[in-house]
Amino acid sequence: MSASDLTEQQRSFCDHYVNCLSGVRSAELAGYGGTRDSLYVQASQLLSLPKVKEYLAAKFAERILSPEELLTRLSLTANANMADFTDSAGNIDLARVKDLGLGQLVREIAQTRDGTKIKLHDAMRAQELLIRYHGLLTDRVDITSDGKRIVTEESIDKLSDIIARATERDDA
């Protein structure tokens, strides 16, 4: 499905829908007029069109992160350094953040009377997820024995050998 199969307004609706996931808001932003109820009906009709469904599916598929992209983002978060977000005087420099492409690391931006404050995504959580991915930390869950020691034929054979040796010593 190419974008040319849609009208300009339908394409605009789809592009807005991919970003906000609100049919009513997307219809409004795409220039469809009317009341909230009529925008709801318009969005519902648009979302039921096969060509719109196909176009949206392709747009959503473009946005899905590959495993490599996910690991890269986790690594960037784990290695985030506040020095990348500040100027030489220690003030938050949002233009620098944008230039370096680090906006995805910012969880929150707030303007205070002391200046701009930012909070980054949790680096420790990102490190934990990477550690788990690399198999350096695993949760051990017993799903077979209800916490009791599992007896195998091998452990029975070893126990039998130990008893036999002990019996031989006692007989000697």
C-alpha positions as CSV (number, residue, x, y, z in Angstrom):
1,M,0.0,0.0,0.0
2,S,1.5,3.3,-1.0
3,A,0.6,6.7,0.4
4,S,-0.6,7.7,-3.1
5,D,-3.6,5.3,-2.7
6,L,-4.9,7.6,0.0
7,T,-6.2,11.1,-0.2
8,E,-4.1,13.8,1.4
9,Q,-6.6,14.0,4.2
10,Q,-6.7,10.2,4.8
11,R,-2.9,10.2,4.9
12,S,-2.8,13.0,7.3
13,F,-5.3,11.2,9.5
14,C,-3.1,8.1,9.4
15,D,0.1,10.0,10.2
16,H,-1.6,11.6,13.2
17,Y,-3.1,8.4,14.3
18,V,0.3,6.6,14.4
19,N,1.5,9.3,16.8
20,C,-1.4,9.8,19.1
21,L,-3.6,6.6,18.7
22,S,-6.8,8.7,19.1
23,G,-9.1,8.5,16.1
24,V,-11.1,11.6,17.2
25,R,-7.9,13.7,17.7
26,S,-6.4,12.4,14.4
27,A,-9.6,13.3,12.5
28,E,-9.6,16.7,13.9
29,L,-5.9,17.3,13.2
30,A,-6.4,16.0,9.6
31,G,-9.0,18.7,9.0
32,Y,-12.2,16.7,9.3
33,G,-14.8,19.0,10.8
34,G,-17.8,18.6,13.1
35,T,-18.7,17.7,16.6
36,R,-16.8,15.2,18.7
37,D,-19.4,12.6,17.8
38,S,-19.1,13.2,14.1
39,L,-15.3,13.1,14.4
40,Y,-15.7,9.7,16.2
41,V,-17.9,8.4,13.3
42,Q,-15.4,9.7,10.7
43,A,-12.5,8.1,12.5
44,S,-14.3,4.8,12.8
45,Q,-15.2,4.8,9.1
46,L,-11.6,5.7,8.2
47,L,-10.1,2.9,10.4
48,S,-12.4,0.4,8.8
49,L,-11.2,1.1,5.2
50,P,-8.9,-1.7,4.0
51,K,-6.4,0.8,2.4
52,V,-6.2,2.8,5.6
53,K,-5.7,-0.4,7.6
54,E,-2.9,-1.5,5.3
55,Y,-1.2,1.9,5.4
56,L,-1.4,2.0,9.2
57,A,0.0,-1.5,9.5
58,A,3.0,-0.5,7.4
59,K,3.5,2.7,9.4
60,F,3.3,0.8,12.7
61,A,5.7,-1.8,11.4
62,E,8.2,0.9,10.7
63,R,8.1,2.0,14.3
64,I,8.8,-1.4,15.9
65,L,12.3,-1.6,17.3
66,S,14.4,-4.6,16.3
67,P,16.2,-6.5,19.0
68,E,19.5,-4.7,18.1
69,E,17.8,-1.3,18.4
70,L,16.4,-2.2,21.8
71,L,19.8,-3.3,23.0
72,T,21.3,-0.1,21.6
73,R,18.7,2.0,23.4
74,L,19.2,0.1,26.7
75,S,23.0,0.5,26.4
76,L,22.6,4.3,25.7
77,T,20.4,4.6,28.8
78,A,22.8,2.5,30.9
79,N,25.7,4.7,29.9
80,A,23.9,8.1,30.1
81,N,26.2,10.8,31.4
82,M,24.8,14.1,32.7
83,A,27.8,15.9,31.2
84,D,26.2,15.2,27.8
85,F,23.2,17.3,28.8
86,T,25.0,20.3,30.2
87,D,27.1,23.2,28.9
88,S,30.5,24.1,30.3
89,A,28.8,26.1,33.2
90,G,26.8,23.1,34.3
91,N,23.4,24.3,32.9
92,I,21.0,22.1,31.1
93,D,21.6,22.6,27.3
94,L,18.6,21.2,25.5
95,A,20.0,22.2,22.1
96,R,23.0,20.1,22.8
97,V,20.8,17.2,23.8
98,K,19.0,17.5,20.5
99,D,22.2,17.9,18.5
100,L,23.6,14.7,20.1
101,G,20.4,12.8,19.5
102,L,20.0,12.0,23.2
103,G,16.4,13.1,23.6
104,Q,15.2,9.5,24.1
105,L,17.2,9.3,27.3
106,V,15.2,12.1,28.9
107,R,12.3,11.0,31.0
108,E,11.1,14.4,32.2
109,I,11.8,18.1,31.6
110,A,10.7,20.8,34.0
111,Q,11.2,24.5,34.0
112,T,11.7,25.8,37.5
113,R,12.7,29.2,38.8
114,D,16.2,27.8,39.1
115,G,16.3,26.9,35.4
116,T,15.6,23.8,33.4
117,K,15.7,20.4,35.3
118,I,15.7,17.1,33.6
119,K,15.4,13.5,34.8
120,L,16.9,10.7,32.8
121,H,15.5,7.2,32.4
122,D,16.7,4.8,35.1
123,A,20.3,3.7,34.2
124,M,20.4,1.0,36.9
125,R,17.2,-0.6,35.5
126,A,18.7,-0.5,32.0
127,Q,21.9,-2.1,33.3
128,E,19.8,-4.8,35.1
129,L,18.0,-5.6,31.8
130,L,21.3,-5.8,29.9
131,I,22.8,-8.1,32.6
132,R,19.8,-10.4,32.3
133,Y,20.0,-10.4,28.5
134,H,23.6,-11.4,28.6
135,G,22.8,-14.2,31.1
136,L,24.9,-12.8,33.9
137,L,21.9,-12.7,36.3
138,T,19.1,-15.2,36.3
139,D,16.3,-15.8,38.7
140,R,16.2,-19.4,39.8
141,V,12.7,-20.7,40.0
142,D,12.0,-24.2,41.1
143,I,9.1,-25.4,39.0
144,T,9.4,-29.2,39.6
145,S,10.0,-30.2,43.2
146,D,8.1,-27.7,45.4
147,G,11.4,-26.8,47.0
148,K,12.3,-30.4,47.9
149,R,15.6,-32.0,46.7
150,I,15.1,-33.9,43.5
151,V,16.2,-37.5,43.7
152,T,17.6,-39.0,40.5
153,E,18.9,-42.4,39.6
154,E,22.4,-40.9,39.7
155,S,22.0,-39.6,43.2
156,I,20.6,-43.0,44.3
157,D,23.6,-44.8,42.8
158,K,26.0,-42.5,44.6
159,L,24.2,-43.0,47.8
160,S,24.3,-46.8,47.3
161,D,28.0,-46.6,46.7
162,I,28.5,-44.6,49.9
163,I,26.5,-47.1,51.9
164,A,28.3,-50.0,50.4
165,R,31.7,-48.5,51.3
166,A,30.6,-47.7,54.8
167,T,29.3,-51.3,55.2
168,E,32.6,-52.7,54.0
169,R,34.6,-50.6,56.5
170,D,32.3,-51.7,59.3
171,D,32.8,-55.4,58.3
172,A,36.5,-55.0,58.2
